[in-house]
Amino acid sequence: CLVFYYHDKNSSYLDHQIKMCVLSFLAETIVTNIVLEGQ
């Protein structure tokens, strides 16, 4: 995902992609933690 960052730091579109990447990563982490705690 972070490939976008190195491609063009000034692009608002790419900046949006980075935010979506971070949010999706955090979401996966949270879901994984919930699943592990449930077992």
C-alpha positions, 0 to 999 in steps of 0.5 A: 500500500505504501508504494503510493506514498513514494510515488507522489507525496503531493497527490491528494488522491494518493494521500487518500489511498494511504489513509484507506490503507491505514484504516483497512490495516487497523480494521484487520488488526482489530478484527484479528484481536477480537477473533483471538480473544474469542477463542 
